[in-house]
């Protein structure tokens, strides 16, 4: 930490300013004179001075990092963000840009600037484990910074270490890190720190640090306690003492009073760029709905499952958990028989041996046996041949993923899998294979997070998640900063099924695919106050007597989303 | 430092360290490192300890350094440090060398390490009146100081000063004087060295005192502003922890925990903001220059 020598020999050049000397090199000269050499080469002596002149930080404010970057141009809003953090927020800030605007770049610029100036020599970067290698790579490629991923205990000795927060907070790492001093600590996905009772929060709070950057895309304005906690981590007291804060700003859990004053206060330590603020140009999204008619065998299964669910839903009488799993069954039928088969088998096993339901379930399994072809998979093949370029096929279900991989292989299309359960090395390997060899990446939902695939511009939604946020995350992997071409999105939709309704909601009501919805996360969060999105939709599906009613209820959900969006748009303009 | 300057720097380094120049164009240079340069740059401590302990002749690495920036490699492509590890053994390692690149930073570190203490003599004046006349030489202590003005921000200045160990005269333009002087590592003929009036230590401390006098006359607004920020922050956390501490007055355990947290934050704030000046001697040397001054 700061060397505050209070001894009598401390020298001051100003009442506030102590002066200290590092004379190591001079002492070296004395020794060499005593021993009559050896003397350093005169050219090297001059070069050393030239190196110092070139690296000299001659100004408090200039962004030196911009001169020293490899051929990589940050965007204006990123440079502005870095400047603000360095000169106004003094190195302690929350970077809360919307997804895809480059929070990592901003953090990299700030780190590089401090690095070049010698203000940061030791930094710790805490990120979710799936992002460790990506951070290391970005820092190396875009900023030429020698960051290393944490692997063994001795990795902590390095100057720039990227580690997962879960690893870092575990013993023996924890004690070791808490004994150190870090010039800079960066926490990615900092919304995981919002609860001050968690071990993550305690750990980051106890780390000794000079500068600190918290990165989060999830706006915390929705929950004032969480916001207060995050800010307390950076600058305790910025929003006043807890009681004071509550008296000044809080009306209800999510209700703010004195909004303007709060925003002004937040502006002193939080940066939030939005897509709608302009200045950031995205390529277009072209959306195609691909309607499909199920084969008679597939339709028979769908009907069978739907009837089963209707009957059963009434029998279960409001047990939400088991009802949800029933709706899953219906969604799986629309994906692949493999997906629904496993669920049915599990359901069969769980059902008591003498229950009449067992026979019903077995009937459904029999229906599966009759299916010989997957209409959607065949359509996807057709699409892929037409596209003739790299494409990502997203599915919600692991078994559909396996099926598709087999299916593509049989038809001579190179495809690789990607899913959340894979370890880091395997994920990276799959990315490399997709980039260099395979035409298709078949990804499950978990694969949607934390990967950047700007070199690909075709996305096929084999089936759709219900939550608009998750759909946006899928598309966001491809349609983000750095994508130079228009992105084509294909939504496969089986007619006369639940999929048709969901697509209607997401595509026509919410208009999710064409435009990037600013503040989408805010809006969904807002609508989820009472109940999660998926549950709301599932409940509508179960409770609606017929398609007509379901369509109407989904429309109402879409309308309330549009309203929330308009309000949020106004809110954004007024701040 | 533009590409041209970087190139000149690298070429001077190559020559000074005895590396073998294989190929050169305006945009690149290919070079087989000398053992000294390889030790400093290749990052192979185990290899070199093996060579040193077995006496095997070393095989140094060959690099191609390109001076123009080009776009970063595709994501996923192997980055510099990896490729340099994998291509040891005869192959040429291609790298970008620009201001800000890791390799140039490493070169900077290498010259800082290898060019910090020197002893040089001014070459004898050419046209002497009589060959037997002896020229008096004065010993100068030349010191390159870096002055860093630090708070939550930082600015630096370089001072290339010298002091005559004979007379105590201080030359604030000593760097320029050296640049205009022809120097040699060997004592020229027909030269006599004057007695020093000052010890080396004394010389340095007089230079430091002169530096401090100069610094004291400078503008300290930066420090005053930083101190204001520091105090604001300190007040803010005092206001934050004050009520908490009084509420916890009954509970010694909680009070201790709060005090520890408060002390940590106070230290962090001082560390971040307290204005200070850090002077370091970057390099220094003993210079025997013609004349009596």
Interface residues (C-beta under 8 A of the other chain):
Chain A: X1 X2 X4 X11 X13 X14 X16 X17 X18 X19 X20 X21 X22 X23 X24 X25 X26 X28 X29 X30 X32 X33 X37 X39 X40 X41 X42 X43 X44 X45 X46 X47 X48 X49 X50 X51 X52 X53 X54 X55 X56 X57 X58 X59 X60 X61 X67 X68 X69 X70 X71 X72 X86 X87 X90 X91 X92 X116 X117 X118 X119 X137 X140 X141 X142 X144 X146 X181 X205 X206 X208 X209 X210 X211 X235 X236 X237 X238 X240 X241 X243 X428 X431 X432 X435 X452 X455
Chain B: X1 X5 X9 X12 X13 X15 X16 X17 X69 X70 X71 X72 X73 X74 X75 X76 X79 X80 X81 X96 X98 X99 X100 X101 X102 X107 X108 X111 X112 X114 X115 X116 X117 X118 X119 X120 X143 X144 X146 X148 X149 X150 X152 X153 X154 X155 X156 X157 X158 X160 X175 X183 X185 X200 X201 X204 X208 X212 X215 X216 X220 X222 X223 X224 X227 X229 X233 X236 X237 X239 X240 X241 X242 X243 X244 X261 X264 X265 X267 X268 X270 X271 X272 X273 X274 X275 X276 X277 X278 X279 X280 X281 X282 X283 X284 X285 X286
